[in-house]
Amino acid sequence: MVMNKYTKHLIPAILAGVLTLYSTSVIAGNEQRSGQAGATELLINPWARSSGWGGINTASVSGLEATFMNVAGMAHTQNTELIFSSTSWLSDIKINAFGFSKSLDDQAVLGLSVMSMNFGDIEITTEDLPEGTGSTFSPSYMNIGLSYAKKFTDNISCGATVRMISQSIPDLSASGVALDAGVQYVSGDQRQIKFGISLKNVGPKMQFAGDGNDLTNTNSNANGQDFPMSYDMRVDAFELPSLLNIGGSYDFNYGTDHRLTVAGNFTSNSFSKDQFGAGAEYAYKSYFMLRAGYVYEDGITGEFSEGRTTAFTGLNYGVSFELPLSNGTNFGIDYSYRAASPMASPNSIGVRITL
């Protein structure tokens, strides 16, 4: 019993230490490395609720959506949760996400999440036919994550996600695997103080392979005869866009019906600028929630010619409605808006069912 008591505190402490050590030794927020990472779809939050305040709720996120922000928050899942979310991303790209989480008997939760991107039909062009060949292709991007989270004490929860990554077009593909890990700490008489830290997208390099790398040239032999020769064009491997989130939040409870949560977050990106975020969420019981957040990075208020490197302008907001049904079942609708310029601002809508 004594050993088990110390183990409950030791495992989260070790994980938090590893995350902090990794952040100080590897992740440096080096904007000079922008564009050198691949699989950047791993940076897209497909869920409508947490994206409604810019994904700054590293400390307070709970349930299935925690698989993106801080998987440790999935440990707060009650029974079973299912979510479907659809996002119109920047222009004509559609993002669909689905997931479910199930609580187990030992204060642990198991979750599965799937995200896919639909780019529509893209016209095929060649050097000889730059205006198009009349044929089209459609890239396929998909991520599948398997998550596990557990409450080690009433105050500390930890979790990890193994995510499989797939990118492909008809004659070229790349696949890889990424690891996420996180810790959440809750304190206060009303459990109103929360702290979270998460490390995301850590894994081996990825590399594209396939017939799309082949290059055919026409060569001549000594007799003047032409013949085609194919060359395998080598492509370099690319790293994953790893990052570290550190966040905190505080709940102001007004009676039993009203809650106002303020939150802040710092994101250290290994291949782009660091980000600072702050926001708030108002909730009336569990029936209605309104949230907004602002995510800042260097140059975000200027133009692209002035050093701005993101299409987003910082503002995010969202709303949620939940209806209690029979036998403890709840049905909810989430919506989020992420301001962007000059590209179209993403809108997300999600449906959640808790059983």
C-alpha positions, 0 to 999 in steps of 0.5 A: 500500500505504501509503495502504491501510494508513492507510485501514484505521485512518482509516475506523474512527477517523472512524466512532468520532468521528462516533458520539461527537460525535453522542452528546454533541450529540444524545442526552442521556438526557432522561427528560422526553421519555419517550413522545414517540418512536414505533416503540419496537419498535426497542428490543426485542431479539428474539434469545435469546442476547444478551438473556440478559444484558440486551443488555450485550454491546455490546463482545463480541457477534458473529455475526448477533445483532450486528445488534441490539446492535452491527452491527460484531460481525457481522464475526466471522461464520464462513462462514454463520449462520442464526437463528430466534427466538421471544419471548413479550412481556409478555402475549399479544404474540408476536415472531418473528425470522429472519436470516442472515449470510454472510461474503464474501471480503474479510473482510466480512459481509453480513446480513439480519434480519427481526422481526415482532410478532403482537398477536393479534385485537383487538376493534373498539370504537366510541363507539356500541358501546364493548363491541365491534362483533363484529369484530376487527383485528390490527396488523402491525409489521415491521422488515427490516434489511440489514447490512454489517460488515467487519474493517479490521484484526485489531483493529478492525471496523465495520458499519452497518445500514439498517432499514425500519420498517412499522406498520399496521392496516387503515385506517392505516399508517406507514413509515420507515427507521433507520440503525445503526452501530457499532465494535468494538475487540479487544486483548490477547495472547489477544484478551481485551479488547474495547470497543464503541460503537454508535449505533442508530435514527437516521432521519427522523420517521415519520407515520401516514396513511390513512382511519383519520385521517378524522372524519365529522360530521353538519352542517346547511345553511340549509334544515335539511337534515342531511348528512355531512361528512368531515374529515382529522384531521392527526396529528403526526410522531414521532421514532425512539427513538435511543440510544447504547451504550458497552460493554467486556468482558474474557475470563478464559480457564482453559486451552483449555476454560473461559472467563468473560467479564465485561461492562459497558454504558452506554446513553444514551437520547434519549427515556427514562432512561439505563441501566447494565448489568453481567453475566457469561457462563461458557462450556465450549468452544463447547458450553455457555454460561450468562449473567446480567446486570442492567440498572439505571435510575433508579427501577427498584427502586421502584413505578410510583407512585414514579417507575418507568417500565419494566415490567422489574425489571433481572434477565436470564439465559440459557443456550445449547447447541451441538452440532457436526455433520458438515462443520463445521456446528453446531446451537445452542439459546438461551434467555433470561428477562427479569424483569418486573413486574407484566406477564408476564416475556418468554421467548425461545427461538432456534435457530441453525445455522452452516455 
